[in-house]
Amino acid sequence: MTTLHLRGVSKSFGTVEAVKELTLTVPHQSLTAVLGPSGCGKTTLLRLIAGFLRPDAGEIAFDDRVVAGPSTWVAPQQRRVGYLPQEGALFPHLDVAANIGFGLSRAERTPARIAELLDLVELPHAMASRQPHELSGGQQQRVSLARAMAPRPHLVLLDEPFSALDTGLRETTGRAVVRALRAAGATGLLITHDQNEAMSLSDQVATMRAGRLVQAATPFETYAFPADAEVARFVGGANVVAGTADGGTVTCPLGALATESPVTGEVRAVVRPEQVELTPAQPDSDVAAVATVLEVSYYGHDAAVRLSHGEGELLARVNGTEVPRVGDRVAVRVRGPVHTIPA
Ligand SMILES: Nc1ncnc2c1ncn2[C@@H]1O[C@H](COP(=O)(O)OP(=O)(O)OP(=O)(O)O)[C@@H](O)[C@H]1O
């Protein structure tokens, strides 16, 4: 049971400010996904927490125990941090049991403890005697997690652990890892550049850009109330439309849209594709917006539709049974209130 606190943490490499004045709390027994594009500082942040790097400024604490600060330094091996890397981390010449028990003392390395750890990661006990090359990629990652969890760490750092797995395996392994963390009562930090992974697995999404934390919020809040247009687009499709707000309504090329909170002046409305409703355009229709279908990507359960509208384009996500055709003229309505961000 550990709450992780980062307070004003900075780290530069020469002139590159990899992490800038980053403040974040990861509540105990929860999972925070650190999401951001390549080079935004995710790995540096993780290495600072593990103790492989010293911060230039700021403080890192596990509950009220400072592990890195201006006058404090706790060595990595004394931090009790578990680490789950990308792939290929198992010792190829050791069987599963020996891999899992690697960080344990001989007294702790009992068949009962190994069996408990296999249970934790939902692998059958019979796998204990297998060699790593006899396991699938997803099974290897579960063994790797069991090894990271073996010394009962305060905190588990997961460094893009599913990136080498294909989509289906990625999802099932991701869910299994989250269940294992919860069952062990561990606090986790998951580094990823995959927004679906971040949104579907975590309790909190910390979005980084150029070394800075842009937003830390629940997956729902990140999607529904993104801090800016870039976060909005990073966590899903978004139509960002300029307009003028007068309290509870924003007037824009898509019509007069209700806003989810009162706002006045020049703003940008974030309209999610699933909020865009398309119906066949009628000649005498009074809807504010009419658009032309440019492209349709059909997925069975739903379809993504790209439309030409006025000077720009619009994205819609429609039910798989109501798919328009390329070239159709459609009336556009926006469903539900919209989130606004500064112009
Ligand atoms: N040891 C180092 N020496 C010099 N520059 C570094 C070092 N480590 C990282 N950087 C730089 O710091 C910035 C942040 O890198 P970091 O690896 O933390 O990003 P990231 O978000 O993890 O990227 P990716 O998703 O590609 O792994 C980058 O500009 C990188 O080039």
The ligand as an SDF file (V2000), in Angstrom:
LIG
                    3D

 31 33  0  0  0  0  0  0  0  0999 V2000
   20.3620    9.4170  -21.3470 N   0  0  0  0  0  0  0  0  0  0  0  0
   19.9500   10.3960  -22.1310 C   0  0  0  0  0  0  0  0  0  0  0  0
   20.8170   11.2970  -22.6450 N   0  0  0  0  0  0  0  0  0  0  0  0
   20.4000   12.3130  -23.4300 C   0  0  0  0  0  0  0  0  0  0  0  0
   19.1090   12.5450  -23.7570 N   0  0  0  0  0  0  0  0  0  0  0  0
   18.1960   11.6950  -23.2930 C   0  0  0  0  0  0  0  0  0  0  0  0
   18.5580   10.5810  -22.4510 C   0  0  0  0  0  0  0  0  0  0  0  0
   17.4180    9.9110  -22.1340 N   0  0  0  0  0  0  0  0  0  0  0  0
   16.4050   10.5670  -22.7410 C   0  0  0  0  0  0  0  0  0  0  0  0
   16.8590   11.6380  -23.4210 N   0  0  0  0  0  0  0  0  0  0  0  0
   16.0230   12.6170  -24.1790 C   0  0  0  0  0  0  0  0  0  0  0  0
   14.9960   13.0550  -23.3110 O   0  0  0  0  0  0  0  0  0  0  0  0
   13.7480   13.1750  -24.0080 C   0  0  0  0  0  0  0  0  0  0  0  0
   12.7100   12.2740  -23.3430 C   0  0  0  0  0  0  0  0  0  0  0  0
   13.0490   10.9110  -23.5950 O   0  0  0  0  0  0  0  0  0  0  0  0
   12.2300    9.6660  -23.0150 P   0  0  0  0  0  0  0  0  0  0  0  0
   12.9590    8.4300  -23.3930 O   0  0  0  0  0  0  0  0  0  0  0  0
   11.9770    9.8860  -21.5770 O   0  0  0  0  0  0  0  0  0  0  0  0
   10.8660    9.7950  -23.8350 O   0  0  0  0  0  0  0  0  0  0  0  0
    9.6710    8.7310  -24.0050 P   0  0  0  0  0  0  0  0  0  0  0  0
    8.4120    9.5060  -23.8610 O   0  0  0  0  0  0  0  0  0  0  0  0
    9.8760    7.5950  -23.0790 O   0  0  0  0  0  0  0  0  0  0  0  0
    9.8560    8.2480  -25.5050 O   0  0  0  0  0  0  0  0  0  0  0  0
    9.5060    6.8100  -26.1810 P   0  0  0  0  0  0  0  0  0  0  0  0
    7.9950    6.6900  -26.1490 O   0  0  0  0  0  0  0  0  0  0  0  0
   10.0390    6.9670  -27.5730 O   0  0  0  0  0  0  0  0  0  0  0  0
   10.2110    5.7610  -25.3780 O   0  0  0  0  0  0  0  0  0  0  0  0
   14.0440   12.8300  -25.4440 C   0  0  0  0  0  0  0  0  0  0  0  0
   14.2640   14.0350  -26.1520 O   0  0  0  0  0  0  0  0  0  0  0  0
   15.3130   11.9890  -25.3640 C   0  0  0  0  0  0  0  0  0  0  0  0
   16.0710   12.1130  -26.5490 O   0  0  0  0  0  0  0  0  0  0  0  0
  1  2  1  0
  2  3  1  0
  2  7  2  0
  3  4  2  0
  4  5  1  0
  5  6  2  0
  6  7  1  0
  6 10  1  0
  7  8  1  0
  8  9  2  0
  9 10  1  0
 10 11  1  0
 11 12  1  0
 11 30  1  0
 12 13  1  0
 13 14  1  0
 13 28  1  0
 14 15  1  0
 15 16  1  0
 16 17  2  0
 16 18  1  0
 16 19  1  0
 19 20  1  0
 20 21  2  0
 20 22  1  0
 20 23  1  0
 23 24  1  0
 24 25  2  0
 24 26  1  0
 24 27  1  0
 28 29  1  0
 28 30  1  0
 30 31  1  0
M  END
$$$$
